[in-house]
Amino acid sequence: MTDVVRYDGGGGQEADGGRRCRIAEEVLKGIIGQPTGTSKVVVERGTVQHFADAVLSTSPIYHSPDAAEAAGFDAIPAPLTWPFAMEFSGKFDEIQPNDAPKGNPLMTALGR
């Protein structure tokens, strides 16, 4: 189980929250430099458009092929933060290479 600590300025949480933050920081430091693995993903235009909306992008390049082309892209691009979320949207077991690494060290930081 993962503990979530919110510090709202109330008494008592600060000391406990500080300890938990130090533990989380150590876990994160422990995964610095470790490969996060590789995945093959399917990137669909609709999913990219919804993601762009979710991150509050107002750029027309994520919705209009013409706007994307005018900006120098061959097709609608994915937002810069897309790689952090794409494994949750288009990673399918049947298209992964047999030698693909299993697991992701970041999951340790998330308590999984």
N, C-alpha and C positions, 0 to 999 in steps of 0.2 A: 504494500500500500504506500502511496506517495503522500507525504505531508505537504499541505499548502499553508503557508504562513502569510498572513496579512498584518502589516503593522499600521495601526490606525492612531497611534499616539497614546493608546491606553496603557495602563500599568500592567506589568507582568509579562507582556508579550515581547518586549524589547530584548530581554536577556535570552529567552528561548529562541526567538526569531534570529537573533545574531548568531547563535550556535548553529542553527539550521542553515543559515546563509553561508557560513564558513564551510560546512559539510558539503553543500551544493557546489560551492566554489572549488573545493578540492576534487570533487567528481568531475567537474568540467575541465579543470586543469589536467586531469589524468587522461582525457581523450584528445587533448591538443596534439595535432600532428598525426593522429591515427587516421587511416583511410576510412571513409564512410561507406565504402563499397561502390559497386557500379550496378546500374540497372538499365534495362531496356524498357522504355515506356512508349505508349501510344499517346500522341498529343493531338487532341481534337479541337477544332476551331471553337466550337460552342463552349467547351470547358475553359479554354483560354479567355474567351470573352467574359464568362461568368467570373473567373478569377480576377480579371482586370476591374470589373465592377466591384467585386468584394474588397479590393484594395483601394477603392475610390479613385481609380484612374479616370481622368476625363479626356484622355487622348483618343482621337478618332482612329488612330492606327490599329487599335485592338478590336475594332468593329468593322472597318471599311477597307476592303482590299485596295481600293483606289487611294485612300489616304496612306495606307502602308506603302504602296508602290511609290507615291509621291515623296515619301520620306526615305526612299532608297532600299526598301525591303522587297524581297521576291514574293512574300506572302505576309499574312498577318503574323506579327511576332508575338512571342510570349513576354509578359512583364518580367522585369529583372529578378523579382522574387519567386517566380514560378518554379525554379529548380528545387526550392525548399518544400514545395507542396506536391510536385508532379508524381511522386511515388505513390501518393494516396489516391490518385485519380486515374492512372493509366498503366500501372504495373501489373502485368498478368504473368502468372507462373509459367504458362506454356511458351512464352516468348523469351524467357530468361536463358542465357547460355548455361550449359551444364557446369562450367567451372566458375560461375558467378559466386562471389563471396556471400556468405550468409550472415545476417545480422548487421547491426549498425551501432557503433559505440555510443552514439548520441542517445540511444534508447536507455542506456545505463543512467544517463543524467535525468531521463524522464521517469525512472523507476520501473522500467520494463525489462 
